[in-house]
């Protein structure tokens, strides 16, 4: 053991990072650690950085323990558990001065001892596993549980809580429960015998997790689809969206099976490609089902032709775009907000689409429901733009609240009686109410409600046309319908107190922005804040933009896509906008926002003084 005197007390305020090899079963141990602290009433956040192959490459799991309940990366590492020899040098460099590094000392690692400003703790994990357990695979898996025991002692995590979690996981497998419990206790006892426990960096019980859950955004979105009444899902597997359909399937198997007949009241289609998947969704929606597809950027690219069909033929469809790093295949297991422009104008010709921007799993749940209501009310595709950070990472969220009085908004769908009593012949694209939304019918309801669905040029009566005036009538109505959507989509969340400068963001950038605002305020800089939750931008967004002289646009892409969309779709003067961009593939942290704001404010001050 090598120690340093630079360690400082960090109770319920530190970052633990665990470096492993993909495919070694470390996820169970890492989740055990995070859930244990959560059950001790301590706010936590988990970020998983994993490779896009199946097995063998480095993987990291980052747990932020934060008494203030921040949900973004902090940008620092206080404790590193280095279990992958290939990444030792990198892992050692990442530890902040005064921090700790824990490694498997079964083999000598002299290169680990080069830093004098951190504490090195060696634990012979492999040797103890080999002496206690049989089987190569079992030893690999249990070594991870053993380091969880070591951390339990060092950080003062309640061992009884960890035992209870293991009992829940292996309630029907006594042999696994016994071996995992034994490994946990071996690690715990070794740390207690060889190191001062607890460390100055440690946890202490709190009461801040009551009425909260740990959940990832893809699971929450799938649950939202279930509550919204979705019965059809079609998709082609793609990281990081596949777990949306995995979760939806598991929910349907429990809640969408007729208890009397045993028949499924749902349909899930794994299509041959993304184009087929969106085609199935459009067909199901045209027939009256609530249908959706989860995908990511490359899938949206392939779906463009059918997205244009749904827009022009005015068929509801819901698409979950769990954004990842591009361009092309990019980095499938890293996060980004790179599909904003792609989704806003998906397909060729004059198309504009409704976009929703959830910031966390709780909003994934609620905005999934909003998406189906908007899609049917507006008779158009609606995109929910989540991302890998939200979709696949563990977030602490309030218990999902459900309104028992909720009724799906099916929009302007004519019933059999309404069709029979129409004063004139039914015309699919005629704007009878002058609200830009026509009436629609469902197949088989009544012969008088039949019409031909067209992706080619059609007039307001549903007939084929190449007449310029007839074509423009329909296209102009579609534009008015998009304008009408401004009053229907979720409003922006605004926190304003009259400051001249403000931050604007979308989606998962929200947590980092809110933490950055606290840091900036402690340094004497106060800013207003607006989080945009939907496109098209409503009058609330335009009013906020117009009322500020300097606006920092925070987003996670290289080309400032949100900024571009704002300049295209609002009258904002471009010189007022300053981009703060983060596009490394890792979730955004508050530090880049704080640094960006302070640097820009410094530039503004110099410009004023020089003027």
N, C-alpha and C positions, 0 to 999 in steps of 0.2 A: 504494500500500500504506500502510495506517495500522496502526501497531503500538502495543502497550501493554507496560509493564514488569511487568504483573501475572501473566504466564504462569508456571505452575509445571510442573516435570517430572511427567508422568503416563505412565509406561512400563507398557504392558499394563494400564492401568486408566483407561479413558475411554469416552465415548459419542460416536459419530459419527452425525449425523442428516442425511439427504439429502432435500431438498424438491424435488419434481418435479410434473409435470402427468401425470395418468393417461392412458395410451395412447401415451406417447412412447418406450416401450422401455427405461425406466430400470431395470426389474427385472433385466435381464441384467447391467448394470454394477454394481448394488448387490450382487447375488449373487457376482459376480466378486471384489469387495472382501472380502466376508465369507469366502468359501471360501479365498482366498489367505492370509488370516491364520490360518484354521483349519489349513491345510496347513503353516504355519510352527510348528505345535504350540501355538498360542495359543487358549485357550478363548474362544468368541464366542457371541453370541446375536443373532438377528435378529427384529425386529418390523415388520410391514408395516401401515401405516395407509392404507387406500385407500377411495375413494368407492364407492357402490353403482351408479353409472352406468357406462357403458362407457368413456367418454373425455371428457377436457376439464377435469375438476375436480382440485383439489390432491390429491396423494398424498405420503406420507412413508415413509421406510424408516429404521429405527433399528438401528444395530449397536452392541452393547455388547461392548467388549473387556475381559475380566475375568480376571485371573490366578487369582482364587479360584474361577473356574468358576461364578459366580452365574448364575441363569437368569431372573431377574426384571428389570423396568425399574429403573433406578437413581434416576430422578426428576431427573436433571441432563443437560445437553447441553454437551459440551466443544468439539465441532467441528460446525458447521452448513454444509452445502453448499446454498446458496440458488439454485435453478435456476428458480423460479417467481415471476415479478414480482408476481403477485397476492397472494402470501403473504410478501413480503419483510419487511414491518413485523412481522408475527407471528414470523417466523423469527428476526429479529434480537433480539427481546425474549427468546426462549427460551434464548439462549446464556448460560451462566453466566459471571460475571466471571472474567477471565483466559483466556477461551476464544477461539475463532477462528471467523470467518465467511469462507467462500469463495464468490465469486459471479462471474457472467459479466460482465466489464467491457467487452464489446463496445459496450455502451450506458452512458452515464453514469448513476450511481445516487447522487446526492448525499445522499439521505435515509438511505443506509446508513451514513454517516459520523457519525451523531449519538451513538454510544456511544464513550466514551473508555476504557472498561474492558475492551474486547476488541480483538483484532487482526483487521483487515479485509484480506483478500487478494483482489485482483481479477485474473482470468485471462480474456483475450479469446477464450473458447472458440468462440463462433459465428463470429467473424472468422477464426480459424485453420481452422475446418472449411470455411467458404465458400471459402477460398483453396486448400484441399487436395483437397476431395472434390466430386463432382458428384451432383446429384439432391437434392431437398428432403428426402425421407424418409431417405436415407442420412446426410445432414448432421445431422438430428435425432438419429438413433440413435447416430452416432459421436461426437457431442458428449458423450454420457454416458460412453462409453469413454474419451474424452479426459480428463474430470475424474477418472476412476479412475487415470489415469496421473499426474495432478497429485498426488492423494492418495498414490500409491505413493512419490513422491519426498518429500513432506512427512512422511509417517509411517514411512518406511523399510521399506515392504513390498517383499519380494523380487520384483523385476521378472521374473526367470526363472520363478518360480512362476506369476505371472499369464500369462506367455506360454504356459506349459504348459497352463494351464486353457483358454485360448483355442484352443489346438491341439486339445484334447479336444472342445470344443464345435463346432469347424468343420473337423473332420478330413477331411470329404468335400467341403468347399466352400472351395477354395483362395483364391478372390477375396475371400470374406468374411473368411477368416483374415488375409489380407494387409492389408485395409483396417482391420480391428479392431486388429491389431498396430501398424500405422502410427499410428493415432489414439492408442493407449496411449502410444507412445514420444514423440509430439509433446507430449502433456500432461506427461509425465515430464520431458522435456528443458526445457520452458518453466519448470517449477517450479524445476529445478536451477539455471537461469540467472538467475532473477529473485528467488528467496527463499532465506533461510538454510535449508538442509535437512540433517538432519531438524529438525522442530519439537521443542520440549521434550515435547510430547504425541506419543508415537510407540509403535511396537511393537518388540519384540525377541524373537528366537526362543526358544521354550520346547519342552517335550516332554510337554505335558499332553493331547494329543489322540490319542495312540496308542490303538488299539482302540476308537475312537469314530467315530461317523458324524454327519452333519447330515441330519435328516429331519423332516418335518412329521407331525403326529398323524394326519391323514386317510390318508396313505400307509401309515403304520404300522398303522392299524386295518384297512385293506384287506388288507394282508399277513397280519395275524392271522386274518382271515376265510378267506383261502386256506389257511393252515396248519391251521385248525380243520376244514376239510373242507366249507366252504360251497360250494354249487353254484348257488344261486338268489339273485339280488338284484333287488329291485324298488324303484323310487323315482320321485319327481317332483322335477325339478331345483329346488333352493332353496339359496341362499347361507346358511351356508358349508359345506354338507355334500356338494355335488355331486362334489367331487374325491375323496370316498371311493369312489364308484362308478366314476369315471374310472380311478382307480388299480386297483380290483378288476378292471375290464374288461381293462386292459393285462396284469395278472398272469395272468388266465384265458386270454388269447390266447396266452400263452407256455407255461403249465403245465397248462391244462385242455383241451387238444386231443389227441384220440387220435392217436398217431404213425403208426398203421397205416392208419386209415380217413380221417383228417383231419377227423373230425366233432367238434363241440364237446361237451364234457362239462360244460357249464354253460349257464345261461339268465339273461339280463339283460333286464329289462322296464322300459322307460320308460313309466310309466302316465300316464293322463290327469289324475290328481290324487292327492293323498296317501291318500285313502280307498281308492282302487283299488290303490295300491301296497301298503298293509298287508294288504289283502284277498288279493292275490297271494301275499304272504309266508305268511299263515295257511294258504292252500290248499296251497302247496308243502310247508310244515312238516307239515301233516296227512297228506300223502302220503309223508312220510319223508325229505324233503330237508332239509338245513340251509340255512335261508333268512333273509334280513335286509333291512332297509331303512334307509338313512341319511336323516336329515331334520333340521329345527330346530324351534324352539318353535311357529311357526304350523302346521307339519305335524303335530306331536303333537296340537294342538288339533283339527285336522280328522280325525285318526285315532281319536279317543276311542271312537267307537261300536264299531269293530272290535277295539280293544284290550280293551274290556270283553267282547266275544265270546270272544276268545282266553283271557282270564282265566277265564271261567265254563265254557267248553267244554274248558278245560285243554289248549290247543294251544301248543307251543313257538313262540316268535318272538323275534327279536333286533332291537332298534331302537337305532340310533346317533343320539343327539340332540346335534348340534354346536351348543351354545347360542349365541345372539346376543342383541343388545339388543332388548327389548320395552318396553312392550306393543304390541299390534297389529303392524304391519309394522316399527315401531321403526327401528333403524339396522342394516340387514342385514350391514354389514361391520364392526361393532364387537362386542366380546366382553362376555359377562356370564355369571353363574351364576343365571339367573332362572327356570329350569324345574324346580327341585328339587321344589316342591310339586306342580306340574302333573304331573310324571312319577310321583311317589310314589303319587298317588291318581287316576291317569288313568281316565276314564270315569265314568259315573254309578253310583249304588248303592255297596255296600260292596266296594271294590276297594283292594288294596294291592299294589304291584309291587316287584320286586327291582331295585335300582339299583346300578350300579358307577360309581365316580368315579376315572378315571385322572388322574394329575397331570402326565403328560408323554407323548411319543410311545412311549417304551419300554413304559409301562403300557398305552397304547392297543393295542399289539400283543398283550400277554399277556392283558389283560382282554377283548379280543375273543374269544379262545379260551375264557376262563372263561365268558363270556356264553352261548356255544352249549352248553357242558356243563351249566351251570345251567338254561338254558331247557329242555333235554331231560330232565334229571334231575327237575326240579320241574314239568315240563309247564305252562309259564307264560311270558308275555312277560318279557323281561329288557331293561332299558334300560342303555346305556352313555352316561353323561352327560359328554361331552367339552365343549369350547367352541371358539370361533373362535381364541383365542390358541394353544391347543394344536394345533388342527386345521390351521390354514393358515399358521402361522409356522414358521421354521426353528429347530430345537432341536439342541443337541449332546447325543447320547445314546451310552451304551455300545453296541457292536455287538450286535444282537439275537441272543440266545442261544436255541437251539432244542433241546428234549429229543427225541432221535430215538426214544425208547421211548414217546412219547405215543400214547395211543389215545383217540379220542373217547368220552366218557361219554354213551351214547345213552339211559341211564335204563332204566326198566322197560318195555321193548318185547318183547312175546311173539313168539317165532319160530313157524314152522309146526308144528314138533314139539311145542313147549310148548302150543300151542293144542289140538292133537290129543289131548294127554294131560291136559288139564284135568279134574279130578274132577267139576266142576260146569259149568254154562253160564257163558260169559264175560259178566261185567257190567262195563261200562266204568268206573263211578265207585265201585266197591266197594273199601273199604280192607281188603284181605285181610291185609296185614302189620302193620296198626296203626301205620304210620309216616306216615299222612296222604297218601301218594302211591299212587294206584291204578295198575293195569297198563293199558297201551294196546296197540293193534295197528295195523298199517299196512294200507291198502286193498290187496286182492288177495292177501294172504298166505294166508288160509284163510277159507272161508265161515263157519266157526264164530266167527271173530273180528270179524264185521261188526257195526256198531252205527250208530245214528243220532246225528249230532253236533247238539247242541242249544244254542242261545243262550237259549232260553226255559226256564222252570222245569222242572227234571228231578230225579228221585230218584237214589239211589246205584246203581240198576240201569240207568240210562240212559233210563228211560221218562219221558214227559211227566207232570208233576204240578202241581197247585195246592194240594195238601195241605200245611198249615202244618208239620206235624212232618217230613214227608219233605223239604221244602225246607230246613228248618233243619239237618237232618243233613248235607246237602251243604255248606251255607254254613259250618257249624262246622268241617267237615273242611278247607275251604279256609283258614280261619283257622289251624288247627293246622299246615297245610302251610307257611304263611308263617312261623310260629314255628320250624318245622324249618329253614327257610332260614337262620336265624341262625347255625347251626353249619356251613353250607356256603359262605357267601359269604366273600370275602377279609377277613381280620382287619385291624383298624386298625393303623397303624404308630405306635408309642408310644416316646417318648424321655422317661423320667421319672427324676428323681433326688431325689424327696421334697419338691419345692417346693410351697407351698400354692397358688400361682397357676399357670395354664397357658393355653396357646393351643390352640384346636381349629379345624381347617380342613378343606376338601375340595378336590380337584382342583387346578387351576392356581394357586391361592393358595399352594400349598406352597413354591414357590421364593422368593417374597417373604417368607413367614413365616420360613424358615430363615435368610435374610439378616438379617431383623429380629432374630432371636434372637441372632445374632452381635453385632449393633450394641448391643443392649440389654445383653448380657453385658459388653461393653467399657465400659458405663456403670454397671456394678455391679448390674444387674437380671437375675436368672436365672429362667427360667420352664421348666416342663415343656411337652411338646408332644404332641398326638395328631392325626394325619391320618386321618380316617375314609375308608375305601375302599369302603364298601358300605352299603346299606340293604336289609333290616332291620338295626338296630343289635344287635350281639352282646353277650354279657356282658362282654367286654373293654371295650367303650365305656361301659357303665353303671358298671363298677367304676372306670374312670378319672374319670368325671364325679363320682362320689360321693366320691372321695378328695381332691378339691380344693375349697377354699373360694371361689375366684374363678376364673372361666373366661372368657377372651376368645374370642368366636366370630367368626372372620375369614371373610368371604364377599363375593362380588361381586354383590350385588343390593341394592335399596333397603329391602325389607321383612323382612330377616333371616329368610330362608326356612329355612336350616339350623337356626337357633336355634328357630324354630317347630316344626320336625320333631322336634328333640330334646325339647322340652317336651311334645309330643303323644305321643311313642313311648317315653319313658323316665321314671322317677320323679324326675328332676332337679328341684331347687327353682329356680324361675325367678329368684329374687333373686340367685343365684350367677352368672348369665350376663350378660356385657357384650358388646354387639355392636360390632364394628369393620367398617364397611361401606364398600364402594367400588363405585360403579355409574356411572362416567362413560362407560363404553364402551371406555376404554383399559385395557390389562392393569394389574393392581395392582402397586404398587411397595412396597418395604420401608418407605419414609418414612411412609406413612399408618398403617402398623401400629405403628411405633415411636412416632409422635406419639400415636396412640390409646391405647396401653398406658400411656405416661408420664402422659398427661392423666388417665386413669382411676385410676391408682395415686395421683396427687396428690389426686384427689377422695376416694378411700378414706382417705387419711391425714388429710385435713381433717375427714372425718366422724368418724374415731376420736378425733381431738384435741378436736373440739367435743362429743363424747359424754362 
